[in-house]
């Protein structure tokens, strides 16, 4: 706030003196006598207050009869002050009746006046009891103002009332409360703001809450979809945000990966943005600086890139975790100037919970990933010694039964099973770096009519996995094309799209989520650009999805997600379903792998 500088006179100017006299009074001689030292200002006592305020007089000279008017001046100035402070001020008697009040107090509704009268009666009783205890010897008992909160539920207005006792020292009983000084302040805006903050806090706690059963039964994509649904609900119900996008920062590439969006066009969702202060739009600026940003008018802000089709303004806040930016939350509106400082405050509170919820999701993913790896390694170590003993005993039996063909066959079967157990335990211990049940799947060499002559593109940066998938599918009659990275897979798809050559067409795409150079979603998006109905299956290790490809692709028609290590037969089943075939009968087979429809 800029203070108004005090008015000053030139050093050679004479101070002004207000000479009060009625128009018919002869004060010329007095004015002449005082004129040598003062600049005389003539005034009527009835208008003294106006003249004093206008002329900035240093002194007043008036006949005795005018001093009553001067008292009125003081009262008028006091009333002006009390009416200007914006709060209701009143004096109340012992019965709670108002004996004097300023204009603001008088403007309150009659219902509020009745509530205030009840408050005064309660306060008077409190002060009387306090004084009684003091008179009984409890001098430490303070006589402090009493604060009340008044809520008018029907009109949704809220007031804060401060009641102070006014003691009558001249009464027969000195120290008795004679009147009450009442100050009433409307706090509706403050209470509404606090109520919204409380609601955001409650919603935030629900946002990051996961029931144990939910964690056990849901895979990563399902949990992330649940979070997205909660975000959409709370953003709409509490903040009236209907057009927003949420991006998480990829620390390796610096790219802001789109995770969730509501009410945004497809073109805006496909924009690639990086956490850089210049040249990457408002989202890049916010992610790079860690500061929220209000764009009041998109047409006049050079940082604005593209979002809502008819966007007028936007609000972008960072997602922070321990002062580290992990993403951004961008909200847009068709109205110009739709967002203010209060919207920024609420969005920043909401963003804190968003950051925490995604942090918890990632912790769950990492915990599941590392736990399964540790468990697999432990199992391999625990089974190693018994299997070694079993193999040694079988070798002894083979020596003892030499020449007995029937017994030798049984021993050979035992040794073969021991070798199979070793291999399977090793496969399980490798976790997402292998597939399960490959030998059994390869033993089934019959051509599958659904897979026969179908061209399948397989993208995986682990050559062993890619070649295993190729062998399994080719064993059923499919023609498989391998790509060791995402860029190669996308180029093969683009090549088909541009050539329109039927011999280069693909019937199915199977891609890992983390290809090193690209994400599974990027391969999925390239497949959809090539042909809108091209089925895609994504794979990931233990549900780990750092770029949230599963959710993004699921929103756009992803067929299935396979979680490594999955059963080879599960892969065959999902490929058949993606190509339009009904599921095969299980025939008593129990798959150990995990496949989830997206």
C-alpha positions in Angstrom: 0.0 0.0 0.0 1.2 3.5 -0.9 0.7 6.0 1.9 -0.5 9.5 1.0 2.3 12.0 1.9 1.4 14.6 4.5 0.4 18.0 3.1 3.0 20.7 3.7 3.0 24.5 3.4 5.7 26.6 1.8 8.0 27.9 4.6 6.9 31.5 4.0 3.1 30.7 4.1 1.1 31.7 7.2 -0.9 29.0 9.0 -4.6 29.0 8.5 -6.9 30.0 11.4 -10.6 29.2 11.3 -12.6 32.1 12.7 -16.1 30.9 13.6 -18.8 33.5 13.7 -22.4 33.8 12.5 -22.9 35.8 9.3 -24.3 38.8 11.2 -21.4 39.0 13.6 -18.9 41.8 13.4 -15.5 40.2 13.8 -13.6 42.4 11.3 -11.4 44.0 14.1 -10.5 40.6 15.4 -9.7 39.3 11.9 -7.5 42.3 11.3 -5.6 41.8 14.6 -5.0 38.1 13.9 -4.3 38.6 10.2 -0.7 39.6 10.8 0.2 36.1 11.9 -2.5 33.9 10.3 -4.3 33.4 7.1 -7.9 34.0 8.3 -10.6 31.6 7.1 -14.1 32.7 8.0 -16.7 30.0 8.8 -20.2 29.4 10.1 -20.2 27.2 13.3 -22.9 25.0 11.6 -20.5 24.1 8.8 -17.3 24.0 10.9 -16.6 20.3 10.2 -16.7 20.8 6.5 -14.4 23.9 6.6 -11.9 22.2 8.9 -11.6 19.2 6.6 -11.3 21.3 3.5 -9.0 24.1 4.6 -6.5 22.1 6.8 -6.6 24.8 9.5 -4.0 25.0 12.3 -6.3 26.6 14.9 -9.8 27.6 15.6 -11.2 30.8 17.2 -14.8 30.9 18.2 -17.2 32.6 20.6 -18.3 30.7 23.7 -21.6 29.8 22.2 -19.9 28.0 19.4 -18.1 25.4 21.6 -21.1 23.1 21.5 -20.8 23.0 17.8 -17.1 22.1 18.2 -18.1 19.1 20.3 -20.4 18.1 17.5 -17.4 18.3 15.2 -15.5 15.8 17.3 -18.5 13.5 17.3 -19.0 13.8 13.6 -15.3 12.9 13.0 -15.6 9.9 15.3 -18.8 8.8 13.5 -17.0 9.2 10.2 -14.2 7.0 11.4 -16.4 4.3 12.8 -18.5 4.2 9.6 -15.3 4.0 7.4 -13.7 0.9 9.1 -16.0 -1.6 7.3 -17.0 -3.4 10.5 -20.2 -3.2 12.5 -19.6 -1.3 15.8 -22.2 -1.0 18.6 -22.8 -0.4 22.3 -25.3 -2.6 24.1 -26.8 -2.4 27.5 -27.0 -5.2 30.1 -30.2 -6.6 28.5 -28.4 -7.0 25.1 -30.3 -4.1 23.5 -28.3 -1.8 21.2 -28.0 1.8 22.5 -25.8 3.1 19.7 -24.4 1.6 16.4 -22.6 2.7 13.3 -24.0 2.5 9.8 -22.4 -0.9 9.0 -24.0 -2.5 12.1 -27.4 -1.0 11.3 -27.2 -2.5 7.8 -27.2 -6.1 9.1 -30.4 -8.1 8.6 -32.9 -8.3 11.5 -32.0 -12.0 12.0 -28.4 -11.1 12.6 -29.4 -8.4 15.1 -31.4 -11.0 17.1 -28.4 -13.3 17.1 -26.2 -10.5 18.2 -28.6 -9.6 21.0 -28.4 -13.2 22.3 -24.6 -13.1 22.1 -24.5 -9.9 24.2 -26.7 -11.5 26.9 -24.4 -14.5 27.0 -21.3 -12.3 27.1 -22.8 -10.2 29.9 -23.4 -13.3 32.0 -19.9 -14.4 31.4 -18.4 -11.1 32.4 -20.5 -10.9 35.6 -19.4 -14.3 36.6 -15.8 -13.4 36.0 -16.1 -10.2 38.0 -17.7 -12.2 40.8 -14.8 -14.6 41.0 -12.4 -11.6 41.1 -14.2 -10.1 44.0 -14.0 -13.4 45.8 -10.3 -13.2 45.7 -9.4 -14.7 42.3 -7.5 -11.7 41.1 -5.7 -13.7 38.4 -9.0 -14.2 36.6 -8.6 -11.9 33.5 -11.5 -9.9 32.0 -10.8 -10.4 28.4 -12.9 -9.7 25.3 -15.0 -12.7 24.3 -15.1 -13.9 20.8 -18.1 -15.5 19.1 -18.7 -17.1 15.6 -22.1 -16.7 14.1 -23.2 -18.8 11.1 -26.4 -17.9 9.2 -27.1 -21.3 7.5 -29.9 -20.2 5.3 -28.1 -17.2 3.7 -24.6 -19.0 3.9 -23.1 -15.9 5.6 -20.6 -16.0 8.5 -19.7 -13.4 11.1 -17.2 -13.0 13.8 -18.2 -11.0 16.9 -15.9 -9.5 19.6 -17.6 -8.4 22.8 -15.7 -6.2 25.3 -17.0 -5.2 28.7 -17.3 -1.5 29.5 -16.9 -1.0 33.3 -18.8 1.7 35.2 -16.2 3.0 37.7 -18.6 5.6 39.0 -21.4 3.2 39.9 -22.3 2.3 43.5 -20.7 -1.1 42.8 -17.4 -0.1 41.2 -16.3 -2.5 38.5 -19.8 -3.5 37.4 -20.2 -4.0 33.7 -22.4 -1.1 32.5 -22.3 -1.7 28.8 -20.8 -3.9 26.1 -18.7 -2.7 23.2 -19.5 -5.0 20.2 -17.4 -5.3 17.0 -18.9 -7.5 14.2 -16.9 -8.5 11.1 -18.3 -10.5 8.2 -16.0 -13.4 7.5 -18.0 -15.2 4.8 -15.2 -15.2 2.2 -12.7 -16.5 4.7 -15.0 -19.2 5.9 -15.8 -20.3 2.4 -12.2 -20.4 1.5 -11.4 -22.5 4.6 -14.3 -24.8 3.8 -12.9 -25.4 0.3 -9.4 -26.0 1.6 -10.8 -28.5 4.1 -12.7 -30.2 1.3 -9.5 -30.3 -0.8 -7.7 -31.8 2.1 -10.3 -34.5 2.6 -10.3 -35.2 -1.2 -6.5 -35.4 -1.2 -6.5 -38.0 1.6 -9.0 -40.0 -0.4 -6.9 -39.6 -3.5 -3.9 -41.3 -1.9 -5.8 -44.0 0.0 -5.6 -47.5 -1.3 -7.3 -50.4 0.4 -5.1 -53.5 0.8 -7.4 -55.6 -1.4 -7.2 -53.0 -4.1 -3.4 -53.2 -4.1 -3.4 -57.0 -4.2 -6.0 -57.4 -7.0 -5.2 -54.4 -9.3 -2.3 -54.2 -11.7 -0.5 -50.9 -12.4 -2.8 -49.8 -15.2 -6.0 -50.4 -13.2 -4.6 -48.5 -10.2 -3.6 -45.6 -12.4 -7.1 -45.5 -14.1 -8.6 -45.4 -10.6 -6.5 -42.4 -9.7 -7.4 -40.7 -12.9 -11.1 -41.2 -12.2 -10.7 -39.7 -8.7 -8.8 -36.7 -10.1 -11.5 -36.0 -12.6 -14.2 -36.2 -10.0 -12.5 -33.9 -7.4 -11.3 -31.4 -10.0 -14.8 -31.0 -11.3 -16.7 -31.1 -8.0 -14.4 -29.0 -5.9 -12.6 -26.7 -8.3 -14.9 -26.6 -11.3 -12.0 -27.7 -13.5 -13.4 -29.5 -16.6 -10.5 -29.1 -19.1 -7.2 -30.2 -17.8 -4.1 -32.3 -18.5 -1.6 -33.9 -16.2 2.0 -34.6 -17.3 4.8 -36.3 -15.4 8.4 -35.6 -15.9 10.6 -38.2 -17.4 13.9 -37.6 -15.6 16.0 -39.3 -18.2 14.8 -37.4 -21.3 13.3 -34.3 -19.6 10.0 -34.9 -21.5 6.7 -34.1 -19.9 4.7 -37.3 -20.5 1.0 -37.0 -20.7 -0.6 -39.3 -18.1 -4.2 -38.1 -17.8 -6.5 -35.6 -19.4 -10.1 -34.5 -19.4 -11.9 -32.4 -21.9 -8.8 -31.8 -24.0 -8.6 -32.3 -27.8 -6.5 -35.2 -29.2 -4.1 -32.7 -30.9 -3.2 -31.1 -27.6 -2.6 -34.6 -26.0 -0.1 -35.4 -28.7 2.1 -32.3 -28.3 5.6 -33.2 -27.1 6.9 -30.9 -24.4 10.1 -30.7 -22.3 10.9 -29.1 -19.0 12.6 -26.0 -20.4 11.9 -22.4 -19.5 11.9 -21.2 -23.1 10.4 -22.7 -26.2 8.3 -25.4 -24.5 5.2 -23.5 -23.7 3.8 -22.7 -20.3 4.0 -26.3 -19.1 7.7 -26.5 -19.9 8.3 -23.1 -18.1 6.4 -24.3 -15.0 8.3 -27.6 -14.9 11.7 -25.9 -15.3 11.1 -23.1 -12.8 8.8 -24.8 -10.3 6.6 -21.7 -10.3 2.9 -21.7 -11.1 1.7 -19.6 -14.0 -1.6 -17.8 -14.8 -2.2 -17.1 -18.5 -4.9 -14.4 -18.4 -5.3 -14.3 -22.2 -4.0 -17.0 -24.5 -3.9 -14.7 -27.5 -1.7 -12.2 -25.8 0.7 -14.7 -24.1 3.7 -15.8 -26.2 4.3 -18.8 -24.0 1.0 -20.4 -24.7 1.3 -23.2 -27.2 -1.9 -25.2 -27.8 -4.6 -26.7 -25.7 -8.3 -26.3 -25.6 -9.7 -25.5 -29.0 -11.2 -22.1 -28.0 -9.0 -21.5 -25.0 -9.2 -18.0 -23.4 -7.0 -18.5 -20.3 -5.1 -21.2 -18.5 -3.6 -22.0 -15.1 -0.6 -24.3 -14.7 0.9 -25.4 -11.4 3.9 -27.7 -10.7 3.6 -31.1 -9.1 6.3 -31.1 -6.4 7.6 -33.9 -4.1 10.1 -32.7 -1.5 10.7 -29.5 -3.4 11.5 -31.5 -6.6 9.3 -31.0 -9.6 7.9 -34.3 -10.9 5.3 -33.0 -13.3 2.7 -30.3 -14.0 -1.1 -29.8 -13.8 -2.5 -27.7 -16.5 -6.1 -26.3 -16.5 -7.8 -24.4 -19.3 -10.9 -22.4 -19.8 -12.7 -20.9 -22.8 -13.1 -17.6 -20.8 -10.5 -14.9 -20.8 -9.3 -14.1 -17.3 -11.0 -17.2 -15.8 -8.4 -17.8 -13.1 -7.3 -15.7 -10.2 -5.0 -16.0 -7.2 -7.5 -18.0 -5.2 -7.7 -20.5 -8.1 -3.9 -20.7 -8.1 -3.9 -21.4 -4.3 -6.5 -24.2 -4.6 -4.8 -25.7 -7.6 -1.4 -25.8 -5.8 -3.0 -27.5 -2.8 -4.6 -30.1 -5.1 -1.3 -30.5 -7.0 0.5 -31.5 -3.8 -1.9 -34.4 -3.3 -1.6 -35.3 -7.0 2.2 -35.5 -6.6 1.9 -37.7 -3.5 -0.6 -40.1 -5.2 1.7 -40.7 -8.1 4.7 -41.1 -5.8 2.7 -43.8 -3.9 1.8 -45.6 -7.2 5.5 -45.7 -8.2 6.5 -46.9 -4.7 4.0 -49.8 -5.1 5.4 -50.6 -8.5 9.0 -50.6 -7.4 8.1 -52.6 -4.2 6.3 -55.3 -6.2 9.1 -55.4 -8.8 11.9 -55.8 -6.2 9.9 -58.2 -4.0 9.2 -60.6 -6.8 12.9 -60.5 -7.9 14.1 -61.1 -4.3 11.5 -63.9 -3.9 12.5 -65.6 -7.2 16.2 -65.5 -6.2 15.5 -66.9 -2.8 13.5 -69.7 -4.2 16.3 -70.7 -6.7 18.8 -70.8 -3.8 16.5 -72.8 -1.5 15.8 -75.5 -4.2 19.4 -75.8 -5.4 20.7 -78.1 -2.7 17.7 -80.6 -2.7 17.8 -80.8 -6.5 21.5 -81.5 -6.4 20.9 -84.3 -3.8 18.0 -85.7 -6.0 20.3 -85.7 -9.1 23.1 -87.6 -7.2 20.7 -90.2 -5.9 19.3 -90.7 -9.4 22.8 -91.1 -10.8 23.5 -93.9 -8.2 20.2 -95.6 -9.1 21.2 -95.5 -12.8 24.4 -97.2 -12.0 22.7 -99.8 -9.9 20.0 -100.5 -12.4 22.3 -100.7 -15.4 21.0 -103.4 -17.7 17.4 -103.2 -16.5 15.7 -101.2 -19.2 12.4 -100.6 -17.4 14.2 -99.3 -14.3 16.6 -97.2 -16.3 13.7 -95.6 -18.1 12.2 -94.5 -14.8 15.6 -93.1 -13.6 16.1 -91.2 -16.9 12.6 -89.7 -16.4 13.6 -88.6 -12.9 16.8 -87.0 -14.2 14.8 -85.3 -17.0 12.3 -83.9 -14.5 15.2 -82.6 -12.2 16.7 -80.8 -15.2 13.2 -79.3 -16.1 12.8 -78.1 -12.5 16.2 -76.5 -12.6 15.4 -74.8 -15.9 12.0 -73.6 -14.7 13.3 -72.3 -11.4 16.0 -70.4 -13.3 13.4 -68.9 -15.6 11.2 -67.8 -12.7 14.3 -66.3 -11.0 15.0 -64.3 -14.1 11.6 -62.6 -13.6 10.7 -60.3 -16.4 13.7 -61.3 -18.5 12.2 -64.6 -19.6 8.9 -66.4 -20.4 7.4 -69.4 -18.7 6.3 -72.7 -20.2 8.3 -72.2 -23.4 9.3 -75.9 -23.8 5.7 -77.1 -23.5 4.6 -74.4 -26.0 7.2 -75.4 -28.5 6.2 -79.0 -28.3 2.8 -78.0 -29.8 3.8 -77.7 -33.4 0.3 -77.8 -34.9 -0.5 -74.8 -37.1 -3.1 -72.5 -35.5 -5.6 -71.4 -38.2 -6.1 -68.0 -36.5 -2.3 -67.3 -36.5 -1.5 -69.0 -39.8 0.1 -66.5 -42.3 -0.6 -63.5 -40.0 2.2 -60.9 -39.9 3.1 -59.9 -36.4 5.5 -57.1 -35.4 7.3 -57.9 -32.2 9.3 -55.0 -30.5 11.5 -55.8 -27.5 14.9 -54.5 -26.6 15.7 -57.9 -24.9 16.8 -60.1 -27.8 16.2 -63.3 -25.8 12.5 -62.3 -25.2 11.9 -61.2 -28.8 13.4 -64.3 -30.3 11.4 -66.6 -27.9 8.1 -64.8 -28.8 9.1 -65.2 -32.5 9.8 -68.9 -32.2 6.5 -69.5 -30.3 4.3 -67.7 -32.8 6.2 -69.0 -35.9 5.7 -72.5 -34.5 1.9 -71.8 -34.8 2.2 -70.6 -38.4 2.6 -66.8 -38.0 5.1 -64.7 -39.8 7.0 -62.6 -37.3 9.1 -59.4 -37.9 11.4 -58.4 -35.0 12.5 -55.0 -33.9 15.1 -54.5 -31.2 14.0 -50.9 -30.3 11.0 -48.6 -30.5 12.4 -46.4 -33.3 12.8 -49.4 -35.6 9.3 -50.6 -34.9 7.8 -47.2 -35.6 9.8 -46.9 -38.9 8.4 -50.3 -40.0 4.9 -49.2 -39.3 5.4 -45.8 -41.0 6.9 -47.7 -44.0 3.7 -49.7 -44.4 1.5 -46.6 -43.9 3.3 -44.7 -46.7 3.7 -47.6 -49.1 0.2 -49.0 -48.9 1.9 -52.3 -49.8 -0.2 -55.3 -48.7 2.9 -57.4 -48.4 4.2 -55.0 -45.7 1.0 -55.0 -43.7 0.8 -56.1 -40.1 -2.1 -58.0 -38.5 -0.8 -57.5 -34.9 1.8 -55.6 -32.9 3.3 -57.0 -29.7 5.6 -54.4 -27.9 7.3 -54.1 -24.6 6.5 -50.9 -22.6 10.0 -49.8 -22.0 12.1 -50.1 -25.2 14.9 -47.8 -24.1 14.5 -45.2 -26.9 10.7 -45.2 -27.1 7.8 -46.1 -24.9 5.1 -48.7 -25.5 2.6 -45.9 -25.9 4.6 -44.4 -28.7 4.6 -47.7 -30.6 0.9 -48.0 -29.9 0.2 -44.5 -31.3 2.3 -45.2 -34.4 0.2 -48.4 -34.9 -3.0 -46.5 -34.7 -1.8 -43.9 -37.1 -0.9 -46.7 -39.6 -4.3 -48.3 -39.2 -7.0 -47.3 -36.7 -8.0 -50.9 -36.1 -4.6 -52.5 -35.8 -4.6 -54.6 -32.6 -1.7 -54.0 -30.1 -0.6 -56.0 -27.1 1.8 -54.4 -24.6 4.1 -56.3 -22.3 5.8 -55.1 -19.1 7.8 -56.6 -16.2 5.8 -57.1 -13.0 3.5 -54.3 -14.0 6.2 -51.7 -14.0 5.1 -48.8 -16.2 7.2 -45.7 -15.6 5.8 -43.8 -18.5 2.2 -44.8 -17.8 1.8 -46.2 -21.3 -0.9 -48.7 -20.1 -3.4 -46.0 -19.1 -2.8 -43.8 -22.1 -3.1 -46.7 -24.5 -6.1 -48.2 -22.7 -8.0 -45.0 -23.1 -7.5 -45.4 -26.9 -8.4 -49.1 -27.4 -5.4 -51.2 -26.2 -6.3 -54.9 -26.5 -4.3 -56.5 -23.7 -1.4 -56.1 -21.3 0.9 -59.1 -20.5 2.9 -59.0 -17.3 6.3 -60.7 -17.4 7.1 -63.4 -16.7 3.9 -64.7 -18.4 3.1 -68.2 -19.7 3.9 -68.8 -23.4 0.4 -70.2 -23.9 -1.0 -67.0 -22.5 0.8 -65.1 -25.2 -0.8 -67.4 -27.9 -4.2 -67.0 -26.3 -4.0 -63.2 -26.2 -2.7 -63.0 -29.8 -5.7 -65.2 -31.0 -8.2 -63.0 -29.1 -6.6 -59.8 -30.5 -7.1 -61.3 -34.0 -10.7 -61.9 -33.3 -10.8 -65.6 -32.3 -12.9 -66.9 -29.4 -10.9 -68.1 -26.4 -9.7 -71.7 -26.4 -10.9 -74.2 -23.8 -8.4 -74.5 -21.0 -8.4 -78.3 -21.1 -7.4 -78.5 -17.5 -4.3 -76.3 -18.1 -3.7 -73.8 -15.3 -1.7 -70.8 -16.5 0.8 -69.3 -14.1 1.3 -66.1 -16.1 -0.8 -63.1 -15.9 -2.7 -61.3 -18.6 -5.1 -58.4 -18.2 -7.5 -57.0 -20.7 -7.1 -53.3 -21.1 
